[in-house]
Amino acid sequence: IATDDNAFFFLRRYRDRLFPGTPVVFCGVNYFRPSYLAGIKGFTGVNEDIDIKGTIDIALKLHPGTRDVVLITDTTETGERISERVRDVIPLYRGAVQFRILNDHEMEQIRSIVAGLTEGTIVLFTFFHRDNKGSFFAYYESNELITGGAQVPVYVTLNYSMGHAVGGLVANGFDEGRVAGELALRILNGESVD
């Protein structure tokens, strides 16, 4: 079982050398594309497709005076995938709101920026594990550090980030893991992984 993008891509590359013929069940792979498995057998899993647009739409509906959306993410592989998806969504809001992506800062800079945000701004906290100095932060730690001092509404895309959030359309890692476990049991009971 491979959890998250790095584990998936590692096994996609090295599974046949390290674990020949072993079925792989993945979960937590952000924005999975079928092309990731072109020509590769023995993989199945659960896509994590967070709904950035849906979360922004809800936030703007609940806060109609919003002029700015500040996105919090990092530059890990997962963070880059999320940033890519946000960049695809931004043009849909042209003329309505401005976006600022905070993904290449150190933790104290992000905390200071978020604490200084004023009315008319919302925060979209997606994913943050590593700052630009390489310091690592656990899920709950980064959320608490970054959004704990926010004076503006915070929206999230992952259930474990709820902390100080108003809400959002959230992906649920527990449910993704449960489904991956069910898939693994089916395979262990003789069903083909393919």
GUMARMAR-535514 format. One line per 8 residues: number of its first residue (from 1); for each residue x, y negated, z of N, C-alpha, C. Coordinates in nm, 3 decimals. Atoms other than C-alpha are relative to their C-alpha. Layout:
NUM> X:Y:Z:X:Y:Z:X:Y:Z  ... .
// end
This chain:
1> 0.087:0.118:0.000:0.000:0.000:0.000:0.090:-0.122:0.000  -0.079:0.122:0.012:0.148:-0.332:-0.108:-0.090:-0.119:0.036  0.079:0.116:-0.040:0.020:-0.643:0.067:0.070:-0.128:-0.042  -0.042:0.132:0.048:0.065:-0.980:-0.102:0.085:0.011:-0.127  -0.064:0.009:0.132:0.236:-1.091:-0.422:0.139:0.061:-0.004  -0.138:-0.048:0.006:0.599:-1.018:-0.336:0.008:0.151:0.006  -0.001:-0.146:-0.011:0.531:-0.659:-0.232:-0.050:0.064:-0.130  0.054:-0.052:0.125:0.321:-0.600:-0.544:0.105:-0.005:-0.112 .
9> -0.097:0.015:0.108:0.584:-0.737:-0.783:0.126:0.084:0.024  -0.112:-0.087:-0.032:0.860:-0.549:-0.600:-0.030:0.143:-0.041  0.035:-0.138:0.035:0.677:-0.218:-0.638:-0.025:0.017:-0.150  0.018:-0.009:0.145:0.582:-0.295:-0.996:0.136:0.021:-0.067  -0.133:-0.008:0.060:0.952:-0.330:-1.070:0.077:0.126:0.042  -0.087:-0.105:-0.052:1.106:-0.060:-0.848:-0.070:0.130:0.041  0.071:-0.119:-0.045:0.833:0.196:-0.769:0.052:0.127:-0.066  -0.040:-0.122:0.071:0.941:0.444:-1.037:0.140:0.046:0.040 .
17> -0.135:-0.037:-0.043:1.301:0.436:-0.913:0.000:0.044:0.148  0.000:-0.029:-0.144:1.223:0.440:-0.538:-0.101:0.107:0.041  0.110:-0.090:-0.037:0.896:0.635:-0.521:-0.066:0.057:-0.126  0.052:-0.046:0.129:0.849:0.816:-0.854:-0.136:0.071:0.016  0.131:-0.063:0.004:0.487:0.907:-0.924:-0.093:-0.033:0.117  0.081:0.033:-0.117:0.357:0.758:-0.598:-0.104:-0.106:-0.038  0.104:0.100:0.027:0.021:0.578:-0.632:0.022:-0.125:0.085  -0.011:0.128:-0.072:0.019:0.211:-0.530:-0.138:-0.064:0.005 .
25> 0.120:0.080:-0.020:-0.277:0.026:-0.385:0.048:-0.136:0.049  -0.042:0.135:-0.040:-0.232:-0.351:-0.362:-0.119:-0.079:0.052  0.100:0.098:-0.042:-0.420:-0.627:-0.186:0.071:-0.132:0.025  -0.059:0.131:-0.024:-0.368:-0.997:-0.138:0.081:-0.054:-0.116  -0.070:0.052:0.117:-0.229:-1.045:-0.489:-0.084:-0.115:-0.055  0.073:0.120:0.038:-0.328:-1.397:-0.584:-0.017:-0.011:-0.151  0.034:0.020:0.141:-0.505:-1.440:-0.917:0.059:0.109:-0.088  -0.048:-0.116:0.075:-0.422:-1.091:-1.042:-0.045:-0.010:-0.146 .
33> 0.031:-0.008:0.144:-0.408:-1.057:-1.420:0.025:0.142:-0.046  -0.023:-0.136:0.051:-0.452:-0.720:-1.596:0.134:0.016:-0.072  -0.128:-0.008:0.071:-0.141:-0.804:-1.798:0.115:0.036:0.095  -0.105:-0.038:-0.095:0.063:-0.753:-1.477:0.027:0.150:-0.002  -0.016:-0.146:0.001:0.007:-0.379:-1.523:0.002:0.059:-0.141  -0.006:-0.049:0.138:0.039:-0.354:-1.901:0.109:0.107:-0.010  -0.093:-0.110:0.017:0.201:-0.018:-1.970:0.043:0.068:0.129  -0.037:-0.058:-0.130:0.221:0.071:-1.600:-0.118:0.081:0.052 .
41> 0.103:-0.088:-0.056:0.024:0.362:-1.451:0.018:0.010:0.151  -0.010:-0.032:-0.141:-0.056:0.446:-1.093:-0.020:-0.115:0.096  0.027:0.115:-0.085:-0.161:0.105:-0.958:-0.150:-0.031:0.000  0.135:0.054:-0.011:-0.499:-0.018:-0.834:-0.002:-0.092:0.120  0.001:0.087:-0.117:-0.605:-0.280:-0.585:-0.105:-0.107:0.000  0.095:0.106:-0.029:-0.782:-0.591:-0.470:0.062:-0.135:-0.036  -0.042:0.134:0.039:-0.746:-0.934:-0.630:-0.037:-0.100:0.109  0.034:0.110:-0.090:-0.730:-1.241:-0.407:-0.013:-0.126:-0.086 .
49> 0.028:0.113:0.090:-0.893:-1.515:-0.615:-0.071:-0.107:0.080  0.062:0.102:-0.084:-0.948:-1.809:-0.383:-0.069:-0.104:-0.087  0.085:0.090:0.077:-1.213:-2.052:-0.499:0.033:-0.145:0.032  -0.045:0.138:-0.021:-1.031:-2.386:-0.510:-0.111:-0.098:-0.042  0.102:0.092:0.050:-1.297:-2.559:-0.722:-0.125:0.001:0.089  0.119:-0.009:-0.085:-1.586:-2.431:-0.510:0.021:-0.069:0.133  -0.030:0.064:-0.128:-1.417:-2.549:-0.192:0.005:-0.152:-0.016  -0.004:0.145:0.025:-1.346:-2.893:-0.338:-0.141:-0.054:-0.022 .
57> 0.138:0.044:0.025:-1.706:-2.919:-0.462:-0.080:-0.013:0.130  0.070:0.009:-0.129:-1.844:-2.842:-0.116:0.049:-0.119:0.080  -0.057:0.110:-0.077:-1.606:-3.090:0.047:-0.049:-0.135:-0.053  0.044:0.127:0.057:-1.701:-3.368:-0.195:-0.150:-0.023:0.021  0.144:0.012:-0.026:-2.071:-3.297:-0.149:-0.025:-0.043:0.145  0.018:0.034:-0.141:-2.038:-3.317:0.230:0.064:-0.133:0.038  -0.071:0.126:-0.026:-1.809:-3.622:0.213:-0.001:-0.084:-0.128  0.014:0.068:0.129:-1.940:-3.833:-0.078:0.090:-0.122:-0.018 .
65> -0.089:0.116:0.014:-1.706:-4.125:-0.004:0.145:0.037:-0.021  -0.139:-0.047:0.016:-1.395:-3.917:-0.066:0.064:-0.059:-0.126  -0.078:0.055:0.110:-1.135:-4.087:-0.283:0.126:0.081:-0.028  -0.127:-0.072:0.011:-0.833:-3.865:-0.216:-0.012:0.140:0.059  -0.010:-0.136:-0.050:-0.772:-3.493:-0.175:0.149:0.031:0.013  -0.139:-0.035:-0.026:-0.444:-3.389:-0.014:0.008:0.151:0.015  -0.015:-0.145:0.000:-0.350:-3.029:-0.089:0.127:0.038:0.076  -0.115:-0.053:-0.073:-0.123:-2.843:0.153:0.026:0.142:-0.048 .
73> -0.045:-0.134:0.038:0.069:-2.543:0.019:0.152:-0.001:0.011  -0.145:-0.003:-0.004:0.431:-2.433:-0.004:0.055:0.044:-0.136  -0.061:-0.036:0.128:0.676:-2.330:-0.274:0.039:0.148:-0.005  -0.019:-0.144:0.012:0.675:-1.956:-0.205:-0.070:0.045:-0.128  0.067:-0.050:0.120:0.555:-1.735:-0.489:-0.151:-0.017:0.010  0.144:0.017:-0.020:0.204:-1.738:-0.343:-0.038:-0.147:-0.008  0.027:0.143:0.005:0.215:-2.114:-0.292:0.005:-0.055:-0.141  -0.010:0.045:0.139:0.324:-2.166:-0.651:-0.122:0.043:-0.081 .
81> 0.121:-0.046:0.070:0.032:-1.956:-0.778:-0.119:-0.087:0.035  0.110:0.086:-0.043:-0.208:-2.164:-0.572:0.014:-0.139:-0.061  -0.023:0.132:0.061:-0.051:-2.491:-0.693:-0.035:0.000:-0.148  0.033:-0.013:0.142:-0.083:-2.369:-1.051:-0.151:-0.005:-0.021  0.147:-0.001:0.011:-0.455:-2.302:-0.998:-0.057:-0.139:0.029  0.046:0.136:-0.032:-0.501:-2.646:-0.839:0.025:-0.093:-0.117  -0.030:0.085:0.116:-0.330:-2.812:-1.135:-0.097:0.025:-0.115  0.102:-0.030:0.101:-0.581:-2.634:-1.361:-0.133:-0.067:0.033 .
89> 0.128:0.054:-0.045:-0.870:-2.772:-1.154:-0.001:-0.153:0.003  -0.008:0.146:-0.017:-0.750:-3.133:-1.108:-0.066:-0.077:-0.115  0.062:0.079:0.108:-0.855:-3.253:-1.457:-0.153:-0.005:0.007  0.146:0.000:-0.012:-1.216:-3.161:-1.373:-0.052:-0.114:0.087  0.040:0.107:-0.093:-1.219:-3.443:-1.116:0.058:-0.136:-0.040  -0.060:0.125:0.047:-1.047:-3.710:-1.324:-0.102:-0.113:0.008  0.087:0.115:-0.016:-1.196:-4.048:-1.240:-0.085:0.004:0.126  0.081:-0.012:-0.122:-1.371:-3.915:-0.929:0.086:-0.008:0.126 .
97> -0.091:0.000:-0.115:-1.085:-3.845:-0.685:0.144:0.015:-0.048  -0.142:-0.017:0.025:-0.707:-3.854:-0.672:0.051:0.119:0.081  -0.058:-0.116:-0.069:-0.501:-3.548:-0.575:0.146:-0.028:0.032  -0.140:0.005:-0.041:-0.175:-3.531:-0.388:0.034:0.140:0.052  -0.041:-0.134:-0.041:0.004:-3.197:-0.349:0.124:-0.012:0.088  -0.113:-0.003:-0.093:0.228:-3.159:-0.045:0.051:0.144:0.007  -0.052:-0.136:0.003:0.432:-2.849:-0.119:0.151:0.008:0.010  -0.146:-0.003:-0.002:0.796:-2.948:-0.109:0.054:-0.100:0.102 .
105> -0.038:0.089:-0.110:0.839:-3.122:0.225:0.041:0.085:0.120  -0.024:-0.071:-0.124:0.970:-3.029:0.565:-0.122:-0.017:0.090  0.118:-0.004:-0.084:0.715:-2.953:0.835:-0.030:-0.135:0.065  0.026:0.127:-0.070:0.759:-3.280:1.026:-0.052:-0.107:-0.095  0.051:0.096:0.098:0.703:-3.486:0.710:-0.148:0.026:-0.028  0.139:-0.034:0.029:0.381:-3.299:0.633:-0.088:-0.036:0.119  0.078:0.033:-0.120:0.260:-3.335:0.991:-0.024:-0.151:0.010  0.010:0.146:-0.007:0.328:-3.709:0.982:-0.096:-0.054:-0.106 .
113> 0.088:0.045:0.107:0.156:-3.758:0.648:-0.145:0.032:0.033  0.137:-0.041:-0.030:-0.153:-3.560:0.753:-0.056:-0.080:0.118  0.047:0.076:-0.116:-0.176:-3.738:1.091:-0.033:-0.144:-0.037  0.022:0.138:0.040:-0.168:-4.073:0.909:-0.110:-0.020:-0.104  0.106:0.012:0.100:-0.448:-3.998:0.661:-0.122:-0.070:0.060  0.114:0.078:-0.049:-0.752:-4.222:0.687:-0.129:0.036:-0.074  0.132:-0.026:0.057:-1.121:-4.217:0.601:0.002:-0.012:-0.152  0.001:-0.004:0.146:-1.195:-4.139:0.238:0.092:0.105:-0.055 .
121> -0.092:-0.106:0.039:-0.942:-3.857:0.234:-0.044:0.130:0.065  0.018:-0.132:-0.060:-0.988:-3.485:0.287:0.128:0.079:-0.024  -0.114:-0.090:0.013:-0.723:-3.218:0.336:-0.051:0.135:-0.048  0.027:-0.136:0.045:-0.733:-2.890:0.146:0.124:0.081:0.037  -0.111:-0.083:-0.050:-0.510:-2.650:0.342:-0.017:0.139:-0.060  0.014:-0.129:0.065:-0.445:-2.341:0.134:0.092:0.105:0.060  -0.099:-0.101:-0.035:-0.126:-2.165:0.237:0.130:-0.072:0.030  -0.129:0.064:-0.029:0.192:-2.276:0.412:0.079:0.089:0.095 .
129> -0.085:-0.085:-0.083:0.464:-2.042:0.539:0.144:-0.048:0.011  -0.142:0.039:0.000:0.796:-2.202:0.449:0.013:-0.143:-0.050  -0.020:0.138:0.044:0.899:-2.566:0.434:0.124:-0.009:-0.088  -0.110:0.014:0.096:1.164:-2.710:0.204:0.138:0.015:0.064  -0.126:-0.028:-0.067:1.434:-2.653:0.468:0.018:0.150:0.022  -0.008:-0.145:-0.016:1.357:-2.280:0.465:-0.054:0.049:0.133  0.058:-0.042:-0.128:1.192:-2.277:0.809:-0.130:0.075:-0.025  0.118:-0.084:0.017:0.929:-2.004:0.835:-0.101:-0.028:0.110 .
137> 0.109:0.023:-0.094:0.589:-2.054:1.002:-0.106:0.108:-0.021  0.107:-0.099:0.007:0.330:-1.787:1.082:-0.130:-0.069:-0.040  0.128:0.054:0.046:-0.026:-1.830:0.951:-0.059:-0.102:0.097  0.069:0.085:-0.097:-0.176:-1.972:1.268:0.087:-0.117:0.044  -0.092:0.105:-0.041:0.133:-2.173:1.358:-0.002:-0.116:-0.099  -0.004:0.109:0.099:0.145:-2.369:1.032:-0.132:-0.075:-0.002  0.130:0.067:-0.001:-0.227:-2.439:1.042:-0.011:-0.093:0.120  0.008:0.082:-0.122:-0.209:-2.566:1.401:0.090:-0.121:-0.010 .
145> -0.095:0.110:0.009:0.100:-2.777:1.338:-0.047:-0.107:-0.099  0.034:0.095:0.106:-0.029:-2.937:1.019:-0.136:-0.065:0.021  0.136:0.057:-0.005:-0.402:-2.980:1.074:-0.044:-0.039:0.141  0.037:0.034:-0.137:-0.409:-3.012:1.454:-0.007:-0.149:0.026  0.000:0.145:-0.020:-0.337:-3.384:1.429:-0.079:-0.077:-0.104  0.075:0.066:0.108:-0.562:-3.457:1.131:-0.118:-0.079:0.057  0.115:0.084:-0.037:-0.813:-3.739:1.171:-0.104:-0.002:-0.111  0.091:-0.009:0.114:-0.986:-3.650:0.844:-0.046:0.146:-0.013 .
153> 0.047:-0.137:0.016:-1.186:-3.341:0.740:0.103:0.090:-0.068  -0.090:-0.101:0.055:-0.983:-3.027:0.667:-0.084:0.115:-0.054  0.065:-0.116:0.061:-1.103:-2.755:0.429:0.107:0.104:-0.029  -0.095:-0.109:0.018:-0.941:-2.415:0.384:-0.053:0.099:-0.103  0.038:-0.101:0.099:-0.944:-2.127:0.137:0.019:0.142:0.050  -0.026:-0.132:-0.057:-0.838:-1.837:0.361:-0.054:0.005:0.143  0.068:-0.007:-0.129:-1.024:-1.716:0.669:0.094:-0.020:0.119  -0.091:0.014:-0.113:-0.715:-1.705:0.891:0.048:-0.143:0.020 .
161> -0.040:0.140:-0.011:-0.666:-2.078:0.834:-0.108:-0.089:0.060  0.113:0.081:-0.047:-0.995:-2.189:0.989:0.039:-0.100:0.108  -0.051:0.092:-0.102:-0.830:-2.344:1.299:-0.081:-0.126:0.019  0.063:0.131:-0.015:-0.930:-2.712:1.277:-0.085:-0.037:-0.122  0.068:0.027:0.127:-1.119:-2.678:0.950:-0.149:-0.021:0.017  0.145:0.014:0.013:-1.468:-2.795:0.864:-0.054:0.129:-0.062  0.043:-0.122:0.066:-1.494:-2.492:0.636:0.062:0.013:-0.136  -0.048:-0.024:0.135:-1.455:-2.388:0.275:-0.051:0.134:-0.048 .
169> 0.032:-0.133:0.053:-1.520:-2.093:0.047:0.126:0.084:0.023  -0.122:-0.065:-0.044:-1.275:-1.858:0.213:0.009:0.146:-0.044  -0.031:-0.141:0.022:-1.114:-1.533:0.110:0.029:0.060:0.137  -0.014:-0.064:-0.129:-1.105:-1.283:0.392:0.100:0.115:-0.010  -0.106:-0.099:0.006:-0.781:-1.089:0.432:-0.040:0.131:0.066  0.044:-0.122:-0.066:-0.944:-0.841:0.671:-0.083:0.085:-0.097  0.083:-0.074:0.095:-1.203:-0.745:0.409:0.083:0.054:-0.116  -0.086:-0.048:0.108:-0.938:-0.721:0.138:0.078:0.124:0.046 .
177> -0.073:-0.114:-0.054:-0.737:-0.486:0.360:-0.089:0.122:0.016  0.095:-0.110:-0.016:-1.046:-0.277:0.436:-0.026:0.067:-0.135  0.025:-0.055:0.133:-1.121:-0.235:0.064:0.123:0.075:-0.051  -0.123:-0.069:0.042:-0.756:-0.147:-0.007:0.013:0.133:0.074  -0.004:-0.124:-0.077:-0.771:0.112:0.271:-0.099:0.103:-0.054  0.100:-0.091:0.057:-1.089:0.260:0.123:0.049:0.058:-0.133  -0.056:-0.049:0.126:-0.920:0.283:-0.218:0.108:0.105:0.026  -0.106:-0.095:-0.033:-0.620:0.456:-0.060:-0.059:0.133:0.046 .
185> 0.065:-0.124:-0.045:-0.848:0.710:0.111:-0.058:0.079:-0.117  0.054:-0.068:0.118:-1.020:0.785:-0.218:0.111:0.071:-0.077  -0.114:-0.060:0.072:-0.682:0.849:-0.380:0.054:0.120:0.078  -0.048:-0.113:-0.083:-0.567:1.067:-0.087:-0.095:0.117:-0.004  0.099:-0.107:0.011:-0.889:1.264:-0.130:-0.011:0.057:-0.141  -0.007:-0.063:0.131:-0.801:1.343:-0.489:-0.044:-0.082:-0.119  0.042:0.084:0.113:-0.944:1.059:-0.699:0.125:-0.058:-0.068  -0.115:0.054:0.074:-0.708:0.938:-0.971:0.016:-0.150:0.028 .
193> -0.027:0.142:-0.023:-0.544:0.603:-0.895:-0.034:-0.081:-0.125  0.029:0.072:0.123:-0.592:0.510:-1.260:-0.149:-0.010:-0.027 .
// end
